[in-house]
Amino acid sequence: MKKPRFSLTCRDGGSVLARAAIYILLAFFMITVIYPIYYLFMKSFSTYGGLAVSTDPFMLTPKGFTLDAYTRFFTQSYIHSGFAVTIFRSVVGTVLSTVVMALAAYPLSKRDLPGRKLITWFFMINMFFVGGLIPTYLTVKRIGLLNNVWILVLLPLCSTYYILLLRSFFEGIPEALEEAADIDGATTTQIFFQVILPISIPSLMTIATWQFFTHWNSYFDSMVYITDTSKQVVQVHIRRLVIEQSNMLLAGTVVHGGKADMPTEESMRAAGIMITIIPVLIVYPFVRKYFSKGMVLGAVKG
């Protein structure tokens, strides 16, 4: 009986060494992505005393331990209102954007639509030419939406890129489905809501996922169009508290054992960042598959 020989070739014909190298590179890339978040998380619990005696360049555990960095943030009343505004714009803005863009993309997917190319070009102009910040600000002020939280929802309501992706997806849906519904007496509205949308849920969820994270991470529009502090998103408050008022956050801290038990300014900044990252990290595992679908959304037609 012949002894089995060791082979450097995988069953699918690939090289074992090449595959091992790819796995090593992917593992290294994963570490470079995850460790900064883990480092901030550990640092948010660290104290002056713990960091002072530490010589380890890598932080695998907190240096000291205190929750004061988080409690100081959440004792600020504007943090709660900021979270409420952020959740409002993220949820309402995502739902409205997805519905509006689907309503715009579906007619554009019909080749017999009068002026289809002209309307498409009208949308595409926005991808290359924008009015600019000052004209947009003056327009928002003129229509009375300045310092109104609805401007955070309405201003980014439509994205030409997402509309074109959805249009390509709708073009790939077999026309036989719509023809069958039309023969049964369904109206165009009924066909869209009862036939097209149910089979388009994965694609719509992909667009909704992208829109949700865009809304959650946005803060510049809130700084420009919102002047009332109680209507600002949480990212603006954390930026203000961390960059401009870190000393205020640390003022009045009850110290048990001196300054060594207090969080440092770096710990306060890390806690502020983690406050906005943690909700996203909780949501991401449930919507991860839609990110993968988004890579090929509208690229393949049936």
C-alpha positions in Angstrom: 0.0 0.0 0.0 1.3 3.3 -1.0 1.6 6.0 1.7 -0.4 9.2 0.9 1.9 12.0 -0.1 1.6 15.5 1.3 0.2 17.9 -1.3 0.5 21.7 -1.4 -2.6 21.9 -3.7 -6.1 22.3 -2.4 -9.0 20.2 -3.7 -10.2 23.1 -5.8 -6.8 23.5 -7.4 -5.5 26.4 -5.3 -2.3 26.6 -3.5 -2.2 25.9 0.2 0.6 28.5 0.8 -1.3 31.1 -1.2 -4.5 30.5 0.7 -2.6 30.6 4.0 -1.0 33.9 3.0 -4.5 35.3 2.2 -5.8 34.2 5.6 -2.9 35.8 7.4 -3.4 39.1 5.5 -7.1 39.1 6.3 -6.4 38.3 9.9 -3.9 41.2 10.1 -6.4 43.5 8.4 -9.1 42.4 10.9 -6.9 43.2 13.8 -6.0 46.7 12.5 -9.8 47.4 12.2 -10.9 45.9 15.5 -8.1 46.9 17.8 -8.5 50.7 17.6 -12.1 50.3 18.7 -11.1 47.9 21.5 -8.3 50.3 22.5 -10.8 53.2 22.8 -13.1 51.0 24.8 -10.4 50.0 27.3 -9.1 53.6 27.5 -12.6 54.9 28.3 -12.4 53.0 31.7 -8.8 54.0 32.5 -7.7 56.4 35.2 -4.8 58.8 35.8 -3.2 56.4 38.2 -3.5 53.4 36.0 -2.1 55.1 32.9 0.7 56.7 35.0 2.2 53.4 36.1 1.6 51.5 32.8 4.5 50.9 30.4 2.6 48.6 28.0 2.2 50.2 24.6 -0.8 47.9 23.9 -3.9 48.2 26.1 -5.5 44.8 26.5 -7.2 45.7 29.8 -8.1 49.0 31.4 -5.4 50.8 33.2 -7.3 51.3 36.4 -11.0 51.3 36.3 -13.7 54.0 36.6 -17.1 54.7 35.1 -16.9 58.4 35.7 -16.1 59.1 32.0 -19.5 57.7 31.0 -21.5 59.0 34.0 -20.1 62.5 33.3 -21.5 62.4 29.8 -24.9 61.1 30.7 -25.4 63.6 33.4 -25.4 66.3 30.7 -29.1 66.9 29.8 -28.3 67.7 26.2 -26.9 64.2 25.6 -30.4 62.7 26.1 -32.0 65.2 23.7 -29.2 64.7 21.3 -29.8 60.9 21.2 -33.5 61.5 20.7 -32.8 63.8 17.7 -30.3 61.3 16.3 -32.7 58.4 16.6 -35.5 60.5 15.1 -33.5 61.5 12.0 -32.0 58.0 11.6 -35.3 56.1 11.7 -37.7 58.6 10.1 -35.1 59.8 7.6 -34.3 56.2 6.6 -37.9 55.2 6.1 -38.9 58.3 4.1 -35.7 58.2 2.0 -36.2 54.5 1.0 -39.8 55.0 0.1 -39.3 58.2 -1.9 -36.3 56.7 -3.8 -38.2 53.5 -4.6 -41.1 55.6 -5.9 -38.7 57.6 -8.1 -36.7 54.5 -9.3 -39.7 52.3 -10.3 -41.1 54.6 -13.1 -37.6 55.2 -14.4 -37.2 51.4 -14.8 -40.0 51.5 -17.5 -38.5 51.9 -20.9 -41.8 53.2 -22.3 -41.8 56.1 -19.8 -42.1 59.4 -21.8 -39.0 61.5 -21.3 -37.2 58.7 -19.4 -33.7 59.8 -20.5 -34.4 63.4 -19.8 -35.6 62.7 -16.3 -32.7 60.5 -15.6 -30.2 63.2 -16.7 -32.1 65.6 -14.5 -31.4 63.4 -11.6 -27.8 62.8 -12.6 -27.0 66.5 -12.8 -27.1 66.5 -9.0 -24.2 64.0 -8.9 -21.9 66.4 -10.7 -23.1 69.9 -9.8 -24.4 71.1 -6.5 -25.7 74.5 -5.4 -23.2 75.0 -2.7 -23.5 75.6 1.1 -24.5 79.2 1.0 -27.3 79.0 -1.6 -28.6 75.9 0.2 -28.5 77.7 3.6 -30.4 80.7 2.1 -33.0 78.4 0.6 -33.5 76.5 3.8 -33.9 79.9 5.6 -36.3 81.2 3.0 -38.7 78.2 3.3 -38.7 78.4 7.1 -36.9 75.1 7.9 -33.9 76.8 9.6 -33.5 75.4 13.2 -36.1 72.7 12.4 -35.2 69.0 13.0 -37.1 68.1 9.8 -34.4 69.7 7.7 -32.1 66.9 8.9 -34.5 64.5 7.3 -35.6 66.4 4.2 -32.3 67.7 3.0 -30.7 64.2 2.4 -34.0 62.7 1.4 -32.9 61.5 -2.1 -29.6 60.2 -3.4 -29.3 59.9 -7.2 -26.8 57.0 -6.8 -29.3 55.0 -4.8 -32.1 55.8 -7.2 -30.0 54.5 -10.1 -29.2 51.3 -8.2 -32.8 50.7 -7.5 -33.7 51.5 -11.1 -31.3 48.8 -12.3 -32.7 46.3 -9.8 -36.3 47.0 -10.9 -35.3 46.6 -14.5 -34.2 43.1 -13.7 -37.6 42.0 -12.3 -39.4 39.8 -14.9 -42.1 41.7 -16.7 -44.3 38.6 -16.6 -45.1 39.3 -12.9 -46.5 42.7 -13.7 -48.3 41.5 -16.7 -50.0 38.7 -14.7 -51.1 41.2 -12.1 -52.3 43.6 -14.8 -54.4 40.8 -16.3 -56.0 40.2 -12.9 -57.1 43.8 -12.9 -54.5 45.3 -10.5 -53.7 49.0 -10.9 -50.2 50.4 -11.2 -50.2 51.4 -7.6 -51.3 47.9 -6.5 -48.7 46.3 -8.7 -46.0 48.4 -7.1 -47.0 47.9 -3.5 -48.3 44.3 -3.6 -46.0 42.7 -6.3 -42.8 44.8 -6.7 -42.1 45.9 -3.1 -42.4 42.4 -1.5 -39.8 40.9 -3.8 -37.6 44.0 -3.5 -37.3 43.9 0.3 -33.6 42.7 0.3 -32.6 45.5 -2.0 -34.7 48.1 -0.1 -33.2 46.9 3.1 -29.7 47.4 1.6 -30.5 51.0 0.7 -32.1 51.5 4.1 -29.1 50.2 5.9 -26.8 52.6 4.1 -29.1 55.5 4.7 -29.4 54.6 8.4 -25.7 54.7 9.0 -25.3 57.9 6.9 -27.9 59.6 9.1 -26.4 58.3 12.3 -22.9 59.5 11.5 -24.0 62.9 10.1 -23.3 66.0 12.2 -22.2 68.8 9.9 -25.7 69.6 8.6 -26.9 69.8 12.2 -24.1 72.3 13.0 -25.0 74.5 10.0 -28.8 74.5 10.0 -29.7 74.0 13.7 -29.0 76.7 16.3 -31.1 75.5 19.2 -28.9 73.3 21.4 -31.8 71.0 22.4 -32.3 70.2 18.7 -28.7 69.2 17.9 -27.7 65.6 17.2 -25.7 63.7 19.8 -22.5 63.8 17.8 -22.5 67.6 18.0 -22.9 67.6 21.7 -20.1 65.0 22.2 -17.8 67.0 20.0 -18.5 70.2 22.0 -18.1 68.5 25.3 -15.0 66.6 24.4 -13.1 69.3 22.4 -14.4 72.5 24.1 -15.5 71.5 27.6 -13.5 68.5 28.7 -12.4 70.4 31.8 -16.1 71.1 32.6 -16.9 67.4 32.4 -14.1 66.6 34.9 -15.0 69.4 37.2 -16.7 68.4 40.4 -15.8 64.8 40.2 -16.0 63.0 43.5 -12.5 61.7 44.1 -11.9 58.7 46.3 -8.2 58.5 46.7 -7.0 61.5 44.8 -6.6 62.3 41.2 -5.4 58.8 40.5 -9.0 57.5 40.4 -10.2 60.1 38.0 -10.5 59.6 34.2 -8.0 61.5 32.0 -9.0 63.8 29.2 -8.1 61.0 26.7 -10.4 58.7 28.6 -13.2 61.3 28.3 -12.6 61.5 24.6 -12.6 57.7 24.2 -15.9 57.5 26.2 -17.5 60.1 24.0 -16.5 58.2 20.8 -17.7 54.9 22.2 -21.1 56.4 23.1 -21.8 57.0 19.4 -20.1 53.8 18.2 -21.7 51.2 20.5 -25.3 51.6 19.2 -23.9 51.1 15.6 -21.9 48.0 16.7 -25.1 46.5 18.2 -27.2 47.1 15.0 -24.5 46.1 12.5 -24.6 42.3 13.1 -28.3 42.3 12.2 -27.8 44.2 8.9 -24.4 42.9 7.9 -25.8 40.6 5.1 -27.3 43.7 3.4 -23.9 45.3 3.1 -22.8 42.2 1.1 -25.9 42.4 -1.1 -25.2 46.1 -1.7 -21.9 45.3 -3.4 -23.8 43.8 -6.4 -27.1 45.6 -6.1 -28.4 46.4 -9.5 -25.4 44.8 -11.2 -27.1 41.6 -12.4 -30.3 41.6 -14.4 -32.6 38.7 -14.6 
